[in-house]
Amino acid sequence: MVKYELIVAMNQDGIIGITDSSGNQRLPFQCREDMRHFRETTMGHILVMGRKTFDSLPKRRPLPGRITVVLTRTPNPVKNDDSVYYSRLDNLEEVLNSLILSSPRRIFICGGEEIYRALLPRCERLHITHIQCPVELDKGESTSRFSYLETDFREVSIGNCVCRTLDRVT
């Protein structure tokens, strides 16, 4: 069975992203410590993200040193290259099983809001960075949010007073 971990950065209001009036997405804050934490935690592993999140990456390219699985509603998912795979949500387990069969890797769910909501029930561990940063929106912008029930998870470590790792209570 595939084991999922979720990784997210959010502010005190649960905001994880901003969408402008043209539909472009971006992170609402830039935090070097969080970027380093994300890179160190996910390096060499598999990232699962929605197509909009993938499109928001710099130059719309996969992050180096990781395999990316892009969830899309496209009826015929295709393999793009050795580091990017496209899949529908209902086919995700099959794609991930084939990827971890060749080399055991951890699987990180990394956004956006719809993907977090759909896959949170399958996650055994959450990596949450809390960033104290109010978000101000420009005209026509909207936010994406993340929430979870802390009672479903227990804290197993704290680093830098902002990064928390939570394991599912079984």
N, C-alpha and C positions, 0 to 999 in steps of 0.2 A: 504494500500500500504506500502511496506517495505521501510524504510528510511535508506540510507546508509551514513556512514561517512568513510573517507579515512584517514589513519594515516601512515606517512612516515617520515624517516630521510634521509636527503641528504646533500651532500657537495655543495660547490659553483658551481660545474660543473654539478649538477644534478645527480651525481652518487649515487646509492642506494645499489648496491651489486657488488660482484666480483665472477666470475665463473672461477675455475681453469681448467687446461687441461683435468682433469678427469671428469668434469661436476659437481664437488662439489661446492656448493655456500656458501658464507659467507658475513657478513657485512664488509664494508671497514673501519669501525672505531668503537671504543668502547667509549661511552660517558655515564658516570653514570647518569648525569642529564636527558639525553634522555631516558635511560632505566627506570628510576624512573617515568618520565612523561608517558611513554608507559604503564607501569604497573598500575599506578594510574588511567589513563584515561580508560583503557580497562577492569580493574578488574570487574568481575561479568557479563560481557557482552559476545557478540559473535564475534569471529574472523573469517574472511573469507580469506583464502590464497590458493595459488596454491600448488600442490603436491611437487614441488621442494623446495619451501619455507618451507613447513612442514618438509621435509626431512632434511633441514638445521638446524632445532631446536636442542638444546642440547639433546643428546640421542634419537633423533627422537620421542620425547614425547610431548604431548600437554602442553601448558603453564598452570600452576595451576590457579584455580579460574575462568576459562573461558571455554566456549564451543567453539570448533574449527570446522569449516566447511572447508574441504579440497576439492578444485575443481580439478577434474581429468577428463581425457578423457575416463576412464574406462567405458565400456558400462553399467555395472550393479553396480551402486553405492550401497554401503552397509553401515549400521550403525555399527560402530566399537564398541563403548561403550557409556556411558552416557555423555562423554565429547568430542568425536570426531565423526563427521559425514562426509561421502564422498558423493559428488554430482557432476554431470556434470553442466556446466554453464547454459544450457537450463532448468535445473530442480531446480536451486538455489532458486528462489522465493518460490516454493512449500515447500522446506526444511525449509527455514527461517520462513515462515508463521507458520509452525507447531511448530517451536521452540519458537517463540515469543507469540504464542497463550497461551501456558501454563504459561509463565512468561514474561512480557514486558521487553525487553532488547535492548540496543543499538547495532548496527551492524557495525563493523569496518572492512574495507578492508585493509589488511596489507601485500600485496605483492604476488608475485613478479611483475616484469615489465609487463608481459602479462596480469596479472589479473588487475593491475592498469589501463592499457590501455583499457581493456574491460569494466571495471565497473566505471571509472571516470565519464562518462556521467550521471550515475545514482546517483552520490554522491551529497548530499546537503551540506556537511560540510567537509572541509579538515583540518587535524591537521598536520602541517608541522614543523619539526625541521630542522633548517639550522645549519650545523656543519662546521666550517671553518677547513678543513682538506684536504690537497692535497692527492691524492691517487697514490701510486706507484705500478705498476703491476710487477709481476714476469713473466718470460717467459711462454707463453701459456695461460696467464690469460686474461679475458675480463671483461668488466663492463656492468652493467645494469643501465639504467637511467630513471628518471621520469621528466616529464614536464607537465605544465598545463597553461591555459590562465588566467592570473590574472584578466583580464577584466570580466571573468565569475563569479568571487567571490569578496566579500568585507571582509575586515579584521574586526573581532569583538573583538579580544583580543591579547595581547602580554604578554608573561611571560618569564622571564630570558633573554630577548633580543634575544632568539633563537627560541622559540616555538611560532608559529603563528596558530591561528584558523581562518579559512575563511569560510564564508557562501555563498552559491550560490545566485547570484543575480537573482531575479525572475521578 
